[in-house]
Amino acid sequence: MIKTIIFDLGGVIITLDQPQAVRRFKELGLKDAEQRLDPYTQQGIFGDLEGGLIDDETFRIELGKLIGHEVSHDECCYAWQGYAKELPRRNIEVLKKLRADGYRLVLLSNTNPFMMQWVDSPRFDGEGHGISHYMDECYLSYQMKVMKPADSFFRRVLIQEQIFPHEVLFVDDGPRNVAAASQIGINTYCPENGADWTKEIYNVIQAINLKEQP
């Protein structure tokens, strides 16, 4: 039986807009932004930030070196938050419904302090709540110092949540991420970025629960 649902942030809870992020970093002067920004797993200083190898201030300084002039913290926020296209209201409503139905909700995201400055702020949902208002726990790559699709990320979450893989449903729009979770026995659902998954998730849960019945 599914007890815990682990959600990805970008592409599931919020709709991603990578081209907008690319445009914003280019506005700052990063000419090769297309090569440096990935929809799922970042590399270089972008990956170092999301993997917790450097902090936000070090990223700001290093980005300035790449661009050739200093950039501010606010400019970094503006560029990174270009990834966020929208927060569909239907997603927030179903998160509330799932919790009311008794499921434990967990966030597992490759993200960084610049994104979370918005995501976990009162500006996030337009009603004065950040993402932690809707989640029982948040596991963030830059805090955990590990990134999806590393299976160690998923294993650490299972240990901290004290739950078995077959009791978990992981929802992520990244095929590599769901494949990694599946390898260690976690049930997965992979909707496309921005797709309406709010009704289908109940069908997925029901199918998993029925399959487990003797």
N, C-alpha and C positions, 0 to 999 in steps of 0.2 A: 504493500500500500504506500502510495506517495504521501509523505509527511512534510517534506520541505521542498520548496521551489526556489531554485537559484536563477536569478535574472542577470543577464548582461545589461549594461546601460545603453551604450550607443548602438543604434540599429534595432533595438527592442523597445526599451522604455522611451528613449528619445529617438527621433529619426535623424540619421546622419546625413550631412551634406559636405562631403570631402572637397568638392570643387570650390565651395565657399571658403573653407579653411585655406585652401591653396591660394585663392585670390587675396585673402587677408594677409597671409605671410608674404606674398609678393608685394603688397602695398607697403609692408615694412622694409622691403628691399631684398628679400630672399628670392633671387631669380630662379633658382632650381628647386622651388618648393614642390613641384610635382614629383621629383625624384626622391625627395626627403620625407614626404608624408605618405603614410600607408593607411588604408581603411581599417586595418585590424591590429597589426603589431608594428610599432615604430622601431626605427634603428637610429644609429648615430646619437647625437645629443638628445634627440626626441625620444629614442628608446631608453637612453640613460636616465632621463627624467621620469618616464613612466615605470621604469624598473627600479626606481629608488636609488640609483647609483649617484645621482646628483640632485641637489635641491633646486627650488624654483629660482633662487638668486643666482646660483651658478649657471643655470640654463639661460637666464636673462643676459648674463655677461658673455657666455659663449655664443649665443645667438647674435649678439652685437658684433662679435669678432667675425662671424661668418658673413654678416651683412656689410660690415665696414663702418658702422656707426652705432652708438649706444641706443638701446631701446628701453622703454620703461616697463615696469611691472604691468601697468594697465594696458599697454600695447600688446604685451604677451597674452594677457587675458583675452583681449579682443580677437587676436589671431586664433588662439586655440579654441575659443568658444564659437568660432566659425563652423566647427564641426556640427554644432547643434542646429538643426533645421527647425524642429518643432517638438513639442511635448503634446501628443494627442490626448485629449481629455478622456477618451475611452480607456486609455492605458491606466490612468490614475484611478478611474472608477473600478476597473477590474482588480487592481491591486488591493483596493479596500474590500472588495467582495471576497477575494481569495482569503484574506486574513480573517474576515468574518466567518468564512466557512471552516476555519480552523487550521489552515496551512501556515507553516512558518515561512516567511519570505526573506530571502537573502540576496544581496547584491554582490556580484563578483565581476570586477571590471578592470581592464587595462586603462588606466586614466592617470591624471596628474593634478597637482594643486591648482593650476590655472582653471581647469575645467570644473573642479570641485568647488571653487570659489563661487560659482553660480549654482551648480547642481545641489549643493547642500546649504543653500541660503534661502531666506524667505521669498526671494524672487523666483524660485524655481517653478512652482506650480501656480503662481498668480494669486494664491490664497494665504500666503505667509508661511508656507512649509517648504523645507528642503526634502531631499530624497530619503533621509533617515527617518522622516515621519512615517513613511510607508513601508519601511523595512525593519525586520527584527535585528539584522546585523548587516554590516557592509565590509566587504573584503576588497581592498583597493591595491592595485599592483604596486604603486609607489610606496605604500606603507608596508606591504608584505615583502617587498623587494624580490618579487618574482612575477612573471607575466604569462598569461595564456599564450600558446597552448601547452606550456610545461605541465606535465601531469602532477608535479610536486605542488603546484598551486591548488589543484583540486583535492589532492590528498590532505593537505594542511587544513583546508576548509572542512573536509569530512571529519578529521580528528577534532577540530575545535568545536564543531557542531555536535559531535558525539552521535553520528548517524551513519547508517550503512548505505552504500551506493544505490542499492535497489529501492531505497526509500526516498530517493531524490529525483527530481526532474530539473534538468538544466536547459534553460532557454537562451539561445545565442544565435545571432545571424551569421556567425563565422563558421564555415564548414570545417576548418582546421581545428577550431576550438571544440566543436561538438564531437568530432572524431576522437580527439584526445580524451574527452570525458567518457565517451563510450568505451574506450579501451580499458578503463578501470571499473566498468560495470554501472556507470551512472546512466539513467534514462535521459534521452535528449530530444529536443524539439528545435528545429532550425528554420524559423520564418525568415523571409527576406527583409532587408532593411526597409522600415516604414510600413510593412504589411500589417493588416489588422489581424492580430493573433488572438484577440480577446475572447472570441467564441471557440475557436479551434483548440485552445489550451484545455478546455474542459473535456473535449473529445479525446485528446491525447491522454489526459489523466485517467479517464474512464477505461480506455483501451489498455493501459498499463495495469491498472488494478484488476481488470477482468482476466488478463493473461496470467496474473499471479495466483488467481484463485485455484484451489485444488479441483 
